[in-house]
């Protein structure tokens, strides 16, 4: 593993955590978790929020429809991007912000 990660720095942060003050990624990830389109257990924690959509299934359908790919991403999508950036295949990729958002940034 040490050999794999030699000369690689990969910082993974949540939705909305890039830009001014992006160093506080954890706080931003928590603050914007509802706004992002990543399907994690965290988005289902607030029952009142789920009720606004008429339940969990409708909530997922609405959020899937918001995403240009037609489906929310999941934690594996984020993990796969991080693994790629840490790999030798990404050896010449430096200093970039890589949105893993299913094209949501392009749709705005």
Secondary structure as the mmCIF struct_conf table of DSSP 4:
data_model
#
loop_
_struct_conf.conf_type_id
_struct_conf.id
_struct_conf.beg_label_comp_id
_struct_conf.beg_label_asym_id
_struct_conf.beg_label_seq_id
_struct_conf.end_label_comp_id
_struct_conf.end_label_asym_id
_struct_conf.end_label_seq_id
HELX_RH_AL_P HELX_RH_AL_P1 UNK A 2 UNK A 5
TURN_TY1_P TURN_TY1_P1 UNK A 6 UNK A 7
TURN_TY1_P TURN_TY1_P2 UNK A 15 UNK A 16
BEND BEND1 UNK A 18 UNK A 19
TURN_TY1_P TURN_TY1_P3 UNK A 20 UNK A 23
HELX_RH_AL_P HELX_RH_AL_P2 UNK A 25 UNK A 31
TURN_TY1_P TURN_TY1_P4 UNK A 32 UNK A 35
BEND BEND2 UNK A 36 UNK A 36
STRN STRN1 UNK A 38 UNK A 39
HELX_RH_3T_P HELX_RH_3T_P1 UNK A 41 UNK A 44
BEND BEND3 UNK A 45 UNK A 45
HELX_RH_AL_P HELX_RH_AL_P3 UNK A 47 UNK A 52
TURN_TY1_P TURN_TY1_P5 UNK A 53 UNK A 54
BEND BEND4 UNK A 55 UNK A 55
HELX_RH_AL_P HELX_RH_AL_P4 UNK A 56 UNK A 66
BEND BEND5 UNK A 67 UNK A 67
TURN_TY1_P TURN_TY1_P6 UNK A 68 UNK A 69
BEND BEND6 UNK A 70 UNK A 71
STRN STRN2 UNK A 73 UNK A 74
HELX_RH_AL_P HELX_RH_AL_P5 UNK A 75 UNK A 86
BEND BEND7 UNK A 87 UNK A 87
HELX_RH_3T_P HELX_RH_3T_P2 UNK A 88 UNK A 90
TURN_TY1_P TURN_TY1_P7 UNK A 91 UNK A 92
BEND BEND8 UNK A 95 UNK A 95
BEND BEND9 UNK A 101 UNK A 101
TURN_TY1_P TURN_TY1_P8 UNK A 102 UNK A 103
HELX_RH_AL_P HELX_RH_AL_P6 UNK A 104 UNK A 107
#
